[in-house]
Amino acid sequence: MAMPIRFDPLVDLDGMWTTQFADRYLPLPELPDARYECIDGRLVMTPAEVGTNSYGELKLARLLSPVAEAHNFYVFGQVNLTFSAQRWIQSDITVLHALPKTDEEDRWIPAHLCTMAVEFVSPGSRRQDFVDKPRRCAEGRVPYFMRVEISRRLRHVAVELFTLGKLGGYDPLAKAVSGDRLRADEPFPIDFDPADLLP
């Protein structure tokens, strides 16, 4: 007698993942802390980011929140930023210009509510970053993208702010490294020293 085939969502749903399947099967019990992202129905899992990035994310959210809120924006941490039922990413910080209206939107934040997505990277994370978040955000018409790179060992932070260009990609708007100040007037006034993001 043949053994019954066991359903494995990672194998059996490969290439068919949707937000509906994700609601049903994720997180996986054996990988509760993984980051789950999806590009065209293919699930991408990565481990939690390094501790220094987590610290920097919280610090940047605290720096941005007062000014953002004064200009009617909302600063969120990591969310499922959703471009379609088969395509979503988890941005590290997400700035919205409008709040989700339903529980479904709150779980799967529509990209059209997003003003700026922020991605934290580190020298080690480049090897495991399989999702081109700037490209996906540009395709989803997210107006601004911020990239933060922290090297804890070197005590160095570089921050770049981009705006959506006429050709569909992102154009540089401002950049700074530790000891300088990142200054920009849009999407709301931004002024901080990247070194402030180090623990």
C-alpha positions as CSV (number, residue, x, y, z in Angstrom):
1,M,0.0,0.0,0.0
2,A,1.4,3.4,-1.0
3,M,2.0,6.0,1.7
4,P,-0.3,9.0,1.5
5,I,1.4,12.1,0.1
6,R,1.8,14.8,2.8
7,F,0.9,18.3,1.8
8,D,3.8,20.7,2.1
9,P,2.8,24.3,1.4
10,L,6.4,25.3,0.6
11,V,6.6,22.7,-2.2
12,D,3.0,22.3,-3.3
13,L,2.3,26.1,-3.5
14,D,5.6,27.1,-5.1
15,G,4.8,29.7,-7.8
16,M,1.2,30.0,-6.6
17,W,1.5,31.8,-3.3
18,T,-1.2,34.5,-2.7
19,T,-2.1,36.6,0.2
20,Q,-5.0,34.2,0.8
21,F,-2.6,31.2,1.0
22,A,-0.3,33.2,3.2
23,D,-3.2,33.9,5.6
24,R,-3.9,30.2,5.8
25,Y,-0.4,28.7,6.0
26,L,2.0,31.3,7.3
27,P,4.0,31.6,9.5
28,L,5.2,28.1,9.3
29,P,5.5,26.5,12.8
30,E,9.2,25.6,12.2
31,L,10.0,29.1,10.9
32,P,7.9,31.5,13.0
33,D,10.5,34.4,12.9
34,A,11.3,34.3,9.2
35,R,10.5,37.2,6.9
36,Y,8.0,36.1,4.3
37,E,7.8,38.0,1.0
38,C,6.4,37.0,-2.3
39,I,7.3,37.9,-5.9
40,D,4.9,36.7,-8.6
41,G,3.7,33.7,-6.5
42,R,7.1,32.6,-5.3
43,L,7.6,32.8,-1.6
44,V,11.0,34.2,-0.4
45,M,12.0,33.6,3.2
46,T,14.9,35.3,5.0
47,P,16.0,35.2,8.6
48,A,15.5,38.2,10.9
49,E,18.0,41.0,10.3
50,V,21.0,41.7,12.5
51,G,20.4,43.4,15.8
52,T,22.1,46.6,14.9
53,N,19.6,47.1,12.0
54,S,16.7,46.4,14.3
55,Y,18.0,49.1,16.7
56,G,18.5,51.5,13.8
57,E,14.9,50.9,12.5
58,L,13.4,51.7,15.9
59,K,15.6,54.8,16.2
60,L,14.7,56.1,12.7
61,A,11.0,55.5,13.3
62,R,11.2,57.6,16.5
63,L,13.2,60.4,14.6
64,L,10.7,60.5,11.7
65,S,7.4,60.1,13.5
66,P,6.9,63.6,15.1
67,V,7.5,65.5,11.9
68,A,5.7,63.0,9.7
69,E,2.7,63.0,11.9
70,A,2.7,66.8,12.0
71,H,2.4,66.6,8.2
72,N,-0.4,64.0,8.2
73,F,1.7,60.9,7.5
74,Y,1.8,57.7,9.6
75,V,5.1,55.9,10.4
76,F,4.8,52.1,10.7
77,G,7.4,49.4,11.3
78,Q,7.6,46.3,9.2
79,V,4.4,45.6,7.3
80,N,3.2,43.5,4.3
81,L,3.4,46.1,1.6
82,T,1.2,44.6,-1.1
83,F,1.3,45.3,-4.8
84,S,-1.0,42.4,-5.9
85,A,-2.3,39.2,-4.4
86,Q,0.9,37.5,-5.6
87,R,3.4,40.2,-4.8
88,W,4.3,41.7,-1.5
89,I,7.4,42.8,0.4
90,Q,8.1,43.6,4.0
91,S,9.6,47.0,4.2
92,D,11.5,47.8,7.5
93,I,9.7,51.1,8.0
94,T,6.7,52.2,6.0
95,V,5.3,55.7,5.8
96,L,1.7,55.9,4.8
97,H,-0.3,59.0,3.7
98,A,-3.6,57.2,4.5
99,L,-4.6,54.5,6.9
100,P,-5.9,51.1,5.9
101,K,-9.7,51.0,5.9
102,T,-10.4,47.4,6.6
103,D,-8.8,44.5,8.6
104,E,-7.7,43.0,5.3
105,E,-5.9,46.2,4.2
106,D,-4.4,46.4,7.7
107,R,-2.8,42.9,7.2
108,W,-1.9,43.5,3.5
109,I,-1.2,47.2,3.2
110,P,-1.9,48.3,-0.3
111,A,1.1,50.0,-2.0
112,H,-1.1,53.0,-3.1
113,L,-1.4,54.0,0.6
114,C,2.5,54.2,0.9
115,T,4.5,57.4,0.6
116,M,7.9,56.0,1.5
117,A,9.4,52.6,2.1
118,V,12.6,52.2,4.1
119,E,15.0,49.4,3.7
120,F,17.9,48.6,6.1
121,V,20.8,46.7,4.8
122,S,24.1,45.6,6.2
123,P,27.2,44.2,4.5
124,G,26.1,40.6,5.4
125,S,22.5,41.1,4.3
126,R,23.4,41.8,0.7
127,R,24.2,38.1,0.3
128,Q,20.8,37.0,1.5
129,D,18.6,39.8,0.0
130,F,16.8,38.1,-2.8
131,V,14.1,40.7,-3.3
132,D,14.9,44.0,-5.1
133,K,12.8,46.2,-3.0
134,P,13.6,49.5,-4.7
135,R,12.6,48.0,-8.0
136,R,9.3,46.5,-6.6
137,C,8.4,49.8,-4.9
138,A,9.2,51.8,-8.1
139,E,7.0,49.4,-10.1
140,G,4.3,49.9,-7.5
141,R,4.6,53.7,-7.8
142,V,5.7,54.3,-4.2
143,P,6.8,58.0,-4.4
144,Y,9.9,57.8,-2.1
145,F,12.4,55.1,-1.1
146,M,15.0,55.3,1.7
147,R,18.0,53.0,2.0
148,V,20.0,52.7,5.1
149,E,23.2,50.8,5.4
150,I,24.8,50.2,8.8
151,S,28.3,48.7,9.4
152,R,28.4,48.2,13.2
153,R,32.1,47.1,13.1
154,L,33.1,50.4,11.3
155,R,30.6,52.5,13.2
156,H,29.4,53.8,9.9
157,V,26.0,54.6,8.6
158,A,25.0,55.7,5.0
159,V,21.5,56.9,4.2
160,E,20.1,57.6,0.7
161,L,16.7,59.1,-0.1
162,F,15.2,58.6,-3.5
163,T,12.2,60.0,-5.3
164,L,10.3,58.4,-8.1
165,G,11.6,59.6,-11.5
166,K,9.9,60.2,-14.8
167,L,11.4,57.0,-16.3
168,G,9.8,54.8,-13.6
169,G,12.9,54.2,-11.4
170,Y,14.2,56.2,-8.5
171,D,16.3,59.3,-8.7
172,P,18.6,60.4,-5.9
173,L,17.2,63.1,-3.7
174,A,19.6,63.3,-0.7
175,K,22.3,61.3,0.9
176,A,24.6,61.5,4.0
177,V,27.0,59.4,6.0
178,S,27.8,59.4,9.7
179,G,28.9,62.8,10.9
180,D,26.9,64.6,8.2
181,R,23.2,65.4,8.1
182,L,20.6,64.0,5.8
183,R,18.4,66.9,4.9
184,A,15.3,66.9,2.6
185,D,12.1,68.9,2.4
186,E,10.1,66.0,1.0
187,P,8.0,64.0,1.6
188,F,8.2,66.0,4.8
189,P,11.1,67.8,6.5
190,I,13.9,65.3,7.3
191,D,17.0,66.3,9.2
192,F,19.2,63.9,11.1
193,D,22.8,62.6,11.4
194,P,22.9,59.0,10.2
195,A,25.2,58.3,13.2
196,D,22.2,58.7,15.4
197,L,21.0,55.3,14.2
198,L,23.9,53.5,15.8
199,P,23.5,51.8,19.2
